[in-house]
Amino acid sequence: MSIKNTDVTVLGGGIAGLAAATALAHRGAVVTVLEQATELGEVGAGLQIGPNGVAVLEALGLKDQAAAVANVPDAVELRDMATGREVARLPMGQAAVQRWGRPYWQFHRADLLAVLADGARAAGVDIRLGQKVNSINDISASVVIAADGVRSAVRAEVFNGQPASFTGQVAWRGIIPVEKLPAGAVKNTATVYMGPGRHLVTYPMRGGSVINFVAVEERDSWADEGWNITDTPENLRRAFAGAGRDVQTILNAVEETFLWGLFNHPYLPHWTKGNVALVGDACHPMLPYLAQGAVMALEDAWVLARELDRSGVPEGLLAYERICKPRATKVQKAAASNATAYHLPIGPSRLVAHTGLKAISRLAPSALLGRFDWLYGDDVTKPNQ
């Protein structure tokens, strides 16, 4: 069985869609990507790719291209929002390579998309922009891969996707040029400032020339789910009033920000139906507290192409779902639980949790890293998978 010369249409030119298209084209499929936007890319968004995602970029032949635009953090730091004091530190850099075989990377989303788009075109993928598909019935390809994101129309049309529920959390995100920050304020780390009911994540991108930030607040009011709802920096700063000096320094430098509501999506019973499959956020949208949304999309892409090549339709699609669904669901749950850990209220539970993290971080750092072996140490591209 082979997918050589099989015509495949991929709906969506994001990370999931471009990675799937490239993986399929490498195995001989004739792939067309239909993207409704008139250009690829996204303003004001960073993302992190753990070693398990780097494995897929390597397997797609994009290691060098991705490395050229990636930032490699020295560590992931957890800090108290009020005092700025370190709660825990997970060494990355060479430590990640030694433990999991590959680095931990950070990107501007547009840079990674450009790498994936170039790789897809080099593999022979036909990327068509400005293409809006009204119904799956309008597609005549032998295989249809829906990579149409968190608001997937295919999920609603074909898989009876149920409405999402507001989590009671909103997030601001944006980019700060480093020249807007005081000297010494920028470190080569992914830093999480944790406070009661809120947290702030920062990390450098593009050679340290800009800082990406994501600021999350628990609130009762609802915000639209999306990436491009413009909000004022004043609203962001007001939400984090009373935070410590480090956080105030960062947020005072914000000149533009976007706000989106965070939503829980009911788990889908199935990701595939006939010759149609969902990948990435279309089938397992997750909260951004484990930095694995884009990585799970990369894993989906690789496994989907491999299983289709092994078994064809529909068996290959069913195998893809059987392999990827349990892992993605586990990651979704782990990401959701991180929100609770980041937002602990002042009191005994917070004191115990932070004291425990400090002790493990200082006395047994390798044990702290070991908590992520199940995630970063998994490699879906291994030949025996």
N, C-alpha and C positions, 0 to 999 in steps of 0.2 A: 504494500500500500504506500502511496506517495501523493503529495499534493502538487507535484510538478504539473505546471500548466493549468492548474485549477484557478478559476477566476474568483477573486475574493474582493469584496467591497468593505472598507473600514469606514465607519461613520464617526468622524471626530479626528482632528489633527493635534490633539494634546499629547502628553507623554505616553499614555496607554495606547492611543491609536497609532502613533508613529513607531513606537517600539514593536507593537504587534505586526504592523505592516512590514517592517524591516526583517523581523524574524521569519515571517512567512515568505517574503521574497527570497531570502537566503536559501530557503528550501524549495525554490522553484515555482512558487505560486505567482500568478499574475495579479498584482494588487493595485487597487485604486483607493485612495483616501479622499473622502468628501468632507470638507471642512466649511462650515457656514461663514466663518469670519473671512474677511478679505485679506488678512495677513496673519502669519503665525507670530506668536509672542505674547507677552503679558507684562504690563508695566507694574512696578512696585511690588514684586513678589519674589521671595527667596524660597528655597527648599533644601532639604538635607537628604542625602543618599547614603544610607548605611552600607557596610561591607557586603551585605546580601544583595543590595541593588547594584553595587559596583561590579559584582560577579556577572550580572546580566549585561551591563554595558561592555564589559570585556568580551563576553561571548558574542555580542553583536559586532565586534570588531571596532569599537569606538573608544577604547581605553585611552589612547594617546590624545584624541581630540577632546574628550571630556576632561582629562587631567589638565589640559592646557587652560581651561576656564574654571577649574574647581579651586575652592579654598580648602585647605587641610587644617582643621582646628587642632590646637595642642591638647584640648580637653573639653569636656562638658562639665560645667560647674553649676551647682545648685547653691543659691545664696538667699539669705533672709532679706526680704524686701525692705524692712525698716532700718536695719543696721548695715546691710551690705556684707555682713560676715559670711564666710564660706560655711555651708552645711555639709557638702560632699563634693568630691572631685573625681570624675572618671577620666583618666588619661586616655587620650586618643593618639593622633599622630602615629608614631612607630609602634606604640602599644597596641593599637587596633590591628596593624598589619601582623604583628607577632602573634596575637591571640586568634584573629579570625581570618588571616591570610590576605586581607585587603584593607585599604584605607577607608576612612570616613570622610565623605566629601560634602561640601556646601556649594550651592550654585545660585546665581540669579536665574529664575525660571526661563527667561528668554534665551539665556546662553545655552542651557541644556536642551531646550526645544530646537535651537539652531543646529546643535550637534546631531540630534536625532533626525531632523529634517534632511540635513546633508547626507546622513547615513542611509536614510530611506531612499532618497533619489539616486544615490550611488548604487543601491541594490536593485534599481529599476522600478521603484514604486512611482506611480502617477499620482501626484498630489494636486488636487483641484480645490482652489479656494473660492469662497463666495457661493458655495453650493448648499442650499437649504433643502433638506429632505422632509417632506410632509408626512410620509407614511412608509413603513417598512415594505409595504406592498409595491412601492414604486421602484424597489431594488430587484434586479433580476439575476444577481450573481449567484454562483453555486454556494458560496458561504458569505454570510453577513456578520461582521464583527461590530458590535455597538460599543464605541468608546466615547459616548456622548455625554459623559460627565455626571456630576451630582444631580443635575436636573434631567436626567436621561428620558427622552421622549419614548425611546424603545422600551425601557423598563416599564413605563406606564402602559404602552400600547400592547406589548406582547406578553409581559410577565406580571401584569396586574399589580405593579408596584403601588404600595399604600402610601398615603401622605406622611411626611416627616413631622416630628413633633419638636417644638422649640425646647432646647435644653435649659433655658434660663441663663445662658451665657452668650456674650457677644465678644467679638474680637476686632481690634483695630490692627491694621498692618501698614507698613510703609518702609521707605528707605531714607536713610540720613547720610549725606556726604560727610566723610570724616572731618573735613575742614570746618564743619559746623560744631564740632565737639572739642573740648579742651584737650590739650596734649596729655597723653597718658590715660585718657578715658576709654580708649579702645584697646581691647585685648584680643588675641587670636584664640578665642574660646566661644563655644555656644554656652551662653549664660542664662540661667533661669532664676529670676528674682521671684521668690514665693511669698505671698501675703494672704491674709484672710480674705477669701472670696475673690481673689484676683492674682494674676501673675504676669510677668513680662519676660519674653524671650528675645535675646539679641545675638547676632553673630555677623561676622564680616563676610563680604563677598567681593568679587572682582579685584583680587589682589589687595584686599584691605582698603580699597578706596571708598567703599560705602558700607553701611551697617544696615542689616535687615532687622526689623523689629516686629513682633507680634505681641499685642497686649490684650489680655483676656479679663473680662469682668463679669461677675454674676449679677444678673439684674432681672427684674420682673417683666420689663417692657420688651416687646418683640422687635426684631430687625429682620429685613429680608435676607434670605440666604443668597449670597453672591460675593463677588470679589471687588466690585467696582462702585459701591455706594459711597460717594464722597462724604466725609464728615470733617468737622473743623478740629484742628489741633487743640483748641481750647476745650472742647468736649472731652477729648482724651485726657488732657492734663487735669481737668476737673475730676474725672473718674479715679485718678490716681493721686489725688490730693492727700497729703499725709504720708506718702511713701518716702523712703529714705533719700539721702543726697544723691547716691549713684543713679537711682531711677529718675529723680527730678532732673538731673543733668542731661540724661538721654532724652527725656520727653520734652524738655525745654528747647531742644534743637529740632524738633519735628516741625516741618513747614507744610507737609501734605500727608493726609492719611485717608484710608478707606476703612469702612466698617462693614462687618457682616455678622449675621446671626448664625449661631452654631446649632445644628439640628441632629437629632437622632433619627435614623432611618430604620424602619423595621427590616429584619433580616429576610432576604428573599429565600423561599424554599428551593428555587432553581435558578441557575444562571444561563442555561441553554434550553433551546426548544427547536427541534428540527435542525435546520441549517443556520440558526441564529444563536449567537453567544454574546453575552455582556462581558466587558473587561473594565478593570480600574474602578473609578468612582461610580460608574454606572451600575455596578453590582454590589460593591462593598464600600460606600462612602464612610469615612471614619473621622473622628474628631482629631484635631492636629496636636495631640499631646504625646505622641510617640515618634513623630516625624517619619511615618511609614506609608503615608498615602501614595506618594509617587513610587516608592519602592515596591509596594504590593502590585502596582500597575505594571512595573517592569517584570516582576515574577510571573504575573498573569500572562504577559505577552510571550515570554519564553516557553512556558509550559503549554500554552495553547498551540503554538506553532509546532512544537515537538510532537504533541499527541495527535494533532491533525495529520501530520506527516506519517505517523505510525499506523493510525487506524482509520483515517478518513472521517466522513460524515455519516451518521451522527456519533459514531462510537468515540472518535477522537475528541469531540466537544464534550461528551459526557465524562470522559477520562480527565479532561482539563478541570471540569467542575469538581470531580471527586477528589482530585489532588489539591487544588488551590483553596476550595471553599473552607475546609476546617482551619487551615492556617490563617486565612484572612479574617475569619470570624474570631479566632483567638487574639489576633492583633487588634481588631476593633474593640474587643472587651478590655484589653490591656491599656489601650489609649484612653478609654473612658475612665478607667480606674485612676490613671495618672492625674486627671483633673481634680479628683478628690484629694489626692496626696499633695498637690501643689497649693490647694486652697484651704488647708486646715485652719480652723479658727484658733485664736489665742486661747490657750488652756492646756490641760494635762496631755491630751492626745497629740497636740502639736509638739509639745516639749519632748515627749517620749519618742515620737517619730524622728524629730530632728537630732536628738541626742544619739539615737541608734545609728542614723546615717553617718553622723560625724565619726562615731567610733569605728564603724566598718570601713569608712573611707580612709581613715588614718592608720588603722591597725591591720586591715586586710583588704587593700585596694583590689587585689585580684579576685576576691570573693564578690566585691561589688560589680566588677566587670562580668563575673560569671553569671550574674543574673540575666545578662543579655545574650548568653551563648545560644539559647534556643532561637533567638531572632537573628542576630548578626552572623552566627556561625553556620546557618543553613545556606546551602548553595544549590538552587534548582537547576543549575547548568551542568552539574556533574554527569558524566557519561552514564553512570549506572542508575540515574534517577528514572 
